[in-house]
């Protein structure tokens, strides 16, 4: 589980670069160079801003998955207490 967050870091960054190359090539073929460079700059700027956020979300998911094993006894206890009815205090209902 400690290995997985670092793998995605090395997978997301090359995907951003490959996406930039593909978008840049497509824009240079279909449009003039000025619009292609502008599109490429916008893609790279957003890619560099989004990639760390995606990594943090992915690391949070990994942390949740690793913590579920430790929380299983507590979650099982909560599920076993679910059918138990709760008796409310009549004094607190009047307030």
N, C-alpha and C positions, 0 to 999 in steps of 0.2 A: 504494500500500500504506500510505502514511502517512495517507491520508485516511480509510480504512475504520474504524479504531478510533473516530474521533470521530463518525462517522455513527451507529454503533450506540449511542453514549452518548445521542445525541439521540433515538434510537428507543426505547430501553428505558425511559427516564424517563416519556415520555408513556404508554407501555403500562401502567406501574405505576399512573399516575393514572387512566387509563381503566378499568383493572381494579378499582381502589378504588371508582370511581363506580358501576360495574356491580354489584359485590358489595354495596355500601352500599344501592343502590336495591332490589336483590333482598331483602336482609335487612329493610329497612324495610317492604316489602310483605308478606313472609311471617311476620315475627316482630315482637316489640315493639321499641321504640326502644332500650332498654337493651342487649339482645342484639345489635342491629344495630350500635350504636356500638362495642361490644366487639369484634365481628368485624371491623369496619372498622379499628379501631386495630391489631389483630393483623396484618391484611393489610398495612397501611401500614408497620408496624414491620419485618415480614419482608421486604417489598419493598425498603425502603431498605437493609437489610442484605445482601440477595442481589444487588442490582443491581451494586454495585462488584465483587463476586466474579465475576459473569458477564462484566463488562467486562474484568477481568484475564485470564480464560481466553480470551476472544476476542482480546485483544491478543497473548497468547502464541501462539495459532494463527496470527495474521498474521505474527508474528516468525518462526515456524518455516517458514511458506510462503516468506517472503522469503529465508530462509537456505538453503533447499533449492537455489536456483540456484547459490549459491556452493559448496555441498557436492557438486554433481553430479559433478565430475571425481573426487573422492575416492570417492564411492559407486560410480562406474563401475569404478574400479581395484579396489575390494573385490570387486565382482561378477566381474571378470575373474580374480581370484586364487582364487575359490571352488573351482574344480576341482583346484587344486594340493593334493596331500596333504602333511600335516605329518609330519615325521620327529621322533619323540620320542627324547629322550636316555634311554638305559637306566639311567644312574646316578640320574636324578631319579625314575624309577619305583620304585626300591628303597626310597626313603625313606618 
